[in-house]
Amino acid sequence: MSGERVHRTSYEIDVAAPAGVVYGLIADTTQWPLFVPPSIHVERLDFDGVLDRFQMWVTANGAVKSWLSRRTLDPGRMRIEFRQELPAAPAVSMGGTWSVEERGAERCRLRLEHEFTVAADRPDDVAWLLLATDTNSRAELAQLKETAEQWSRLDGLLLTFEDSVRVHGPAELVYDFLYGVADWPERVPHVARVDVVEDLPGVQVMSMDTRIADGSVHTTDSVRICFPHAWRIVYKQTRTPLLMEAHTGEWSVVPDATGVTVTSQHSVLLREEAFERVLGPGADVHQARAFVREALGRNSGATLELAKRHAESAIRSL
């Protein structure tokens, strides 16, 4: 470590929202995929209210990276210190601080600082990390500002729901159907095209064309993180339909003594400025919530039924 230079970056942004609201957004890592654009998924491992330890997956310079992190929360000072326990290459060490400075009843300043080292201080690796840190930090602060400034309406803009089916068939067959997204254009009628790349085992980067109720097709890009031993697939859309600022989800397959429960869960942050453009003049948050719930539920419900049929048909054919 003695020959490695410590590189430091610092970013800040003024936010027209109470400091406590902003601190709350950065304190809950489980919600980061909705509020922090580069964040794909956070798998919390330990949390006691002060110490937070988790595995996270993010996009950085077009690649998907993952690392194990720990954080120390200080709500009194509105300050969070973080450190990667197992840094993602090319970093040898990576840490920093989030801090929120109150500037009035409904104004504050959010600051994000990093410090990192690279083996032998290789220039190409330093440049890669500086670019990733700069791009991601600016995106994170901008989205956190936009989200926090909607704080009085945020409950209405957040939507979480799930649908489930019971399957009398093997959990393995259900999971295989959900994992095999490359085959969905032949198996799932509302899916017109899927391009999927899995350079890292269990990390699927995909683009999908989906037919919607009026017959038109829209394109979404997603990253899926697959946990085959737990029969779970979590995902985040990195390119969303216009009504959604962010969209995350999970497919889970849970066996029990009498069969299998398969669940599709969605979490959405609605894009308020798109309501009238998509739904027509005068459209409000209630219409947007109903529209998104119906559209997402219809497609995921159809996929659940097809996964059920796939597993149960295989059993009957035996």
Secondary structure as UniProt FT lines:
FT   TURN            2..3
FT   STRAND          7..15
FT   HELIX           19..27
FT   HELIX           29..31
FT   HELIX           32..35
FT   TURN            37..38
FT   STRAND          39..47
FT   STRAND          51..60
FT   TURN            61..62
FT   STRAND          63..74
FT   TURN            75..78
FT   STRAND          79..86
FT   TURN            89..90
FT   STRAND          91..102
FT   TURN            105..106
FT   STRAND          108..118
FT   HELIX           119..121
FT   HELIX           123..148
FT   TURN            149..150
FT   HELIX           151..153
FT   HELIX           154..157
FT   STRAND          158..167
FT   HELIX           171..179
FT   HELIX           181..183
FT   HELIX           184..187
FT   TURN            189..190
FT   STRAND          191..200
FT   TURN            201..202
FT   STRAND          203..211
FT   TURN            213..214
FT   STRAND          217..227
FT   TURN            228..231
FT   STRAND          232..239
FT   TURN            242..243
FT   STRAND          244..255
FT   STRAND          260..270
FT   HELIX           272..274
FT   HELIX           275..279
FT   TURN            281..282
FT   HELIX           285..317
//
